Amino acid sequence: MRPVFRLALTPGEPAGIGPDLCVQLARNPPPGVELIVYSDPGLLEQRAAGLGLRLRLSAPGANPRQCAKGELRIVPVELAAPVQAGELNPANSAGVLESLRIAVRHVMDGHADALVTGPVHKAVINQAGFPFSGHTEFLAEVCGCETSVMMLATPGLRVALATTHLPLQDVSRAITQQRLIDVLTILEKDLRERFGITRPRILVCGLNPHAGESGELGREELEIIEPALAELCAQGMDLVGPLPADTLFTPRWLDDADAVLSMFHDQGLPVLKFKGFGNAVNVTLGLPIVRTSVDHGTALDLAGSGKADEGSMRYAIETALAMLRAGAPA
């Protein structure tokens, strides 16, 4: 019999669609999973009532147990202020971050098997006085990791990022030889250990148009990217690049690749989201835990409307389960 995995689930921004997705999941719970939501119980009950959905909240027991229809486990994390769907309130940002901290601690302590996160709203968290650039960096800090890697995946394509949420003017300065070595080392290791790929083949984008055109359109490829790839290839990694991003994302290259490393956020992710938006997942690599997330934002305009699509959340859960199974001892 397959084991029941216990997944820690954080809804993210309380005014967004994250709470909707949690209660909608309870209508048809994923098989082989116990979902533990780290949230304010009143928020989930309020959103379920507004959506006309039956919801029963209960505390997790000693052992994981498949959730019944209409049921979720709950670890209460109270919010400071009442929530109005679609209306941001900085007063609740501390609760958003606290739910993440508690959920991470429970996964690291073995009380849950993996972390699945709903979308947060970076601006309102910063408005509340908390420096926050995204889940990827925050989770690395909470887990005590110096470097983490953001990767989005959809069937047929995985795209990891050398830099994440940076203004474009800061990207070139952030791409160093050591940064690329660290990111590619994490990416290659987790593709093997978390995804069960024996020898990952990774395509690496150039930074500049035409991958620098032999130095005519920028020298980062010659001076930074190529030396980093040469060092790692000498250690046995299967890396190809730097390649022009405008031709890399074609079947000629992608058909034999396991992942792509993009130099910056909007270089590779538009391609991935065009291919699989709503059926894609955000994975944080380099952590001591499995963490997946939805591929979309808070969708404040849809919160409480009943129009939120939980497809990406379900795919995030499926991916977390696949990673757990791939990393399980033989």
C-alpha positions in Angstrom: 0.0 0.0 0.0 1.3 3.5 -0.9 2.1 5.7 2.1 0.1 8.7 2.9 2.3 11.8 2.7 1.7 14.7 5.0 2.1 18.0 3.1 2.4 21.4 4.9 0.3 24.0 2.9 0.6 27.7 3.3 -2.2 29.8 1.6 0.0 32.9 1.2 -1.6 36.3 1.0 -4.9 36.1 2.9 -6.7 38.6 0.7 -5.8 36.7 -2.5 -6.9 33.4 -3.9 -4.6 31.2 -1.8 -7.3 30.5 0.8 -9.8 29.8 -2.0 -7.4 27.2 -3.5 -7.0 25.5 -0.1 -10.8 25.1 0.5 -11.4 24.1 -3.1 -8.8 21.4 -2.8 -10.9 19.9 0.0 -13.8 19.3 -2.4 -11.7 16.5 -4.1 -8.6 15.9 -1.9 -5.5 14.6 -3.8 -5.1 10.8 -3.2 -2.5 9.6 -0.8 -2.1 13.0 0.8 -2.9 14.6 4.1 -3.0 18.4 3.7 -2.2 20.5 6.7 -3.0 24.1 6.2 -1.0 26.7 8.3 -3.5 29.5 8.4 -6.1 31.4 10.4 -9.1 29.0 10.8 -11.6 31.8 10.7 -10.2 32.9 7.3 -10.7 29.5 5.8 -14.1 29.1 7.2 -15.1 32.5 6.0 -13.8 31.9 2.5 -15.5 28.4 2.4 -18.8 29.9 3.4 -18.5 32.6 0.8 -17.8 30.0 -1.9 -20.6 27.8 -0.7 -18.3 24.9 0.1 -18.5 22.5 3.0 -15.4 22.5 5.2 -14.4 20.7 8.3 -11.1 21.6 10.0 -9.4 19.2 12.4 -6.0 19.0 14.1 -3.4 16.6 12.6 -3.0 13.3 14.5 0.1 11.4 15.3 0.1 9.6 11.9 -0.8 11.0 8.4 -4.3 10.1 7.3 -5.9 10.7 3.9 -8.3 13.7 4.1 -12.0 13.0 3.5 -14.0 15.2 1.1 -14.6 18.6 2.6 -11.9 18.1 5.2 -8.5 19.8 5.9 -6.1 19.6 8.8 -5.2 22.9 10.4 -2.3 24.4 12.4 -3.8 27.7 13.5 -1.8 30.9 12.7 -3.9 33.8 13.7 -4.0 37.0 11.6 -3.9 40.5 13.2 -6.8 41.9 11.3 -10.0 40.8 9.6 -9.6 39.9 5.9 -11.6 41.3 3.1 -11.1 39.3 -0.1 -9.2 41.4 -2.7 -8.1 44.1 -0.2 -4.5 44.0 1.0 -3.8 44.8 4.6 -0.1 45.2 5.7 -1.2 44.3 9.3 -1.5 40.7 8.2 1.9 40.4 6.7 3.5 39.2 9.9 1.0 36.3 10.0 1.9 35.4 6.4 5.6 35.1 7.2 4.9 33.3 10.5 2.9 30.7 8.8 5.8 30.0 6.5 8.3 29.8 9.4 6.1 27.4 11.4 5.5 25.2 8.3 9.2 25.1 7.4 10.1 24.1 11.0 7.5 21.3 11.0 8.9 19.9 7.7 12.5 20.2 8.9 11.5 18.5 12.2 9.9 15.6 10.3 6.3 16.5 11.3 5.4 17.0 7.6 7.1 15.6 4.4 7.1 18.6 2.2 6.0 22.2 1.9 3.6 23.5 -0.7 3.0 27.3 -0.8 0.3 29.6 -2.2 1.1 33.0 -3.7 2.3 35.9 -1.5 2.2 39.6 -2.3 5.7 41.0 -2.0 4.8 44.6 -2.0 2.4 44.5 0.9 5.0 42.5 3.0 7.6 45.2 2.3 5.0 47.9 3.1 4.6 46.2 6.5 8.4 46.8 7.1 9.6 43.3 6.3 12.4 43.1 3.7 11.1 40.4 1.4 12.1 39.6 -2.2 10.3 36.3 -2.6 9.7 32.8 -1.2 13.0 31.5 -2.7 15.3 33.9 -0.7 13.1 33.8 2.4 13.0 30.0 2.6 16.8 29.8 2.1 17.2 32.1 5.1 14.8 30.2 7.3 16.5 26.9 6.4 20.0 28.3 6.9 21.1 27.9 3.3 23.5 30.3 1.7 22.2 29.7 -1.8 18.9 28.5 -3.2 17.7 28.2 -6.8 14.3 29.0 -8.3 13.1 26.6 -10.9 9.8 26.5 -12.7 8.6 23.4 -14.4 5.8 22.3 -16.7 5.5 19.0 -18.6 8.3 19.0 -21.2 10.3 22.0 -19.8 12.2 23.0 -16.7 13.7 26.5 -16.3 16.0 27.5 -13.4 17.2 31.0 -12.8 20.7 32.3 -12.1 19.2 35.5 -10.6 15.7 36.0 -9.4 13.8 39.1 -8.4 16.3 41.8 -9.4 15.9 45.0 -11.4 17.4 44.4 -14.9 20.1 47.0 -14.3 21.5 44.9 -11.5 21.5 41.5 -13.3 24.9 41.7 -15.0 26.6 42.7 -11.8 25.0 39.7 -9.9 26.1 37.1 -12.5 29.6 36.1 -11.3 31.5 32.9 -12.0 31.1 31.7 -8.5 27.3 32.4 -8.6 27.0 30.3 -11.7 29.1 27.5 -10.3 26.9 27.5 -7.1 23.6 27.6 -9.0 24.5 24.9 -11.5 25.9 22.6 -8.8 22.6 22.8 -6.9 20.5 22.4 -10.1 22.5 19.4 -11.2 22.5 17.7 -7.8 18.7 18.2 -7.2 17.8 17.0 -10.7 19.6 13.8 -9.8 18.4 13.4 -6.2 15.0 15.0 -6.3 13.9 14.2 -9.8 15.7 10.8 -10.4 17.6 12.0 -13.5 20.9 10.0 -13.6 23.0 12.4 -15.6 21.1 15.7 -16.2 21.8 17.6 -19.5 21.5 21.4 -18.8 21.3 24.1 -21.4 22.7 27.5 -20.3 21.5 30.8 -21.7 23.8 33.6 -22.6 23.1 36.9 -20.9 23.4 39.2 -24.0 21.7 39.1 -27.4 23.2 36.3 -29.6 25.1 35.1 -26.5 27.3 38.2 -26.8 28.2 37.7 -30.5 31.8 36.7 -29.7 32.2 39.7 -27.4 30.7 42.3 -29.8 27.5 42.5 -27.8 28.9 42.0 -24.3 31.7 40.1 -22.7 29.9 38.3 -19.9 29.8 35.1 -21.9 33.5 35.1 -22.6 34.7 36.3 -19.2 32.2 34.8 -16.8 29.8 32.2 -18.2 32.2 30.2 -20.4 34.9 29.8 -17.7 32.2 28.7 -15.1 30.8 26.1 -17.6 34.3 24.8 -18.5 35.2 24.3 -14.8 32.0 22.3 -14.1 32.2 20.3 -17.3 35.7 19.3 -16.3 34.1 17.8 -13.1 31.8 15.7 -15.3 28.6 17.8 -15.6 26.7 17.7 -18.9 26.4 21.4 -19.7 25.8 23.1 -23.1 26.2 26.8 -23.6 26.2 29.7 -23.4 23.4 29.6 -26.0 21.4 32.5 -27.5 18.1 32.6 -25.6 16.1 33.4 -28.7 17.1 30.1 -30.3 17.6 27.9 -27.3 13.9 27.5 -26.6 13.3 25.4 -29.7 12.9 21.6 -30.2 16.3 21.3 -31.7 17.9 22.1 -28.3 15.1 21.2 -25.8 14.3 17.7 -27.0 17.5 16.3 -25.4 17.7 18.6 -22.4 16.5 18.1 -18.8 16.6 21.7 -17.8 17.5 25.2 -18.9 19.4 27.8 -16.8 18.2 31.3 -17.6 20.3 34.3 -16.6 17.4 36.4 -15.4 13.7 36.1 -14.5 12.1 37.4 -17.7 14.5 35.7 -20.0 13.2 32.1 -19.5 10.0 32.3 -17.6 7.8 33.9 -20.3 8.5 30.9 -22.5 7.7 28.4 -19.7 4.5 30.2 -18.7 3.4 30.5 -22.4 3.9 26.7 -22.6 2.2 25.7 -19.4 0.6 28.5 -17.4 -1.8 27.0 -14.9 -0.1 23.6 -15.2 3.3 24.6 -14.0 5.0 24.6 -10.6 7.7 26.7 -8.9 10.3 24.5 -7.1 13.0 25.8 -4.7 16.2 23.8 -5.1 19.1 23.7 -2.7 16.9 23.4 0.5 17.1 20.6 3.0 13.3 20.2 2.4 11.1 19.7 -0.7 9.2 22.9 -1.5 6.9 23.5 -4.4 4.5 26.4 -5.2 1.9 27.6 -7.7 3.1 29.4 -10.8 0.9 32.4 -10.4 0.3 35.4 -8.2 -2.4 36.4 -5.7 -5.1 37.3 -8.3 -6.8 39.7 -5.9 -9.5 40.4 -8.4 -10.6 36.7 -8.3 -10.4 36.2 -4.5 -13.7 35.0 -3.1 -15.3 34.8 -6.5 -15.3 31.1 -7.0 -13.4 31.6 -10.3 -9.9 30.7 -9.0 -8.4 27.6 -10.8 -6.6 25.2 -8.4 -4.8 23.5 -11.3 -1.4 24.9 -10.5 -1.8 24.0 -6.8 -2.7 20.5 -7.7 0.3 20.3 -10.0 2.5 21.6 -7.2 1.2 18.9 -4.9 1.8 16.2 -7.6 5.3 17.5 -8.1 6.1 17.5 -4.4 4.9 13.8 -4.2 7.0 12.9 -7.2 10.1 14.5 -5.6 9.5 12.7 -2.3 9.2 9.4 -4.1 12.3 10.0 -6.3 14.3 10.9 -3.2 13.1 8.0 -1.1 15.6 5.2 -0.3 15.5 2.3 -2.7 
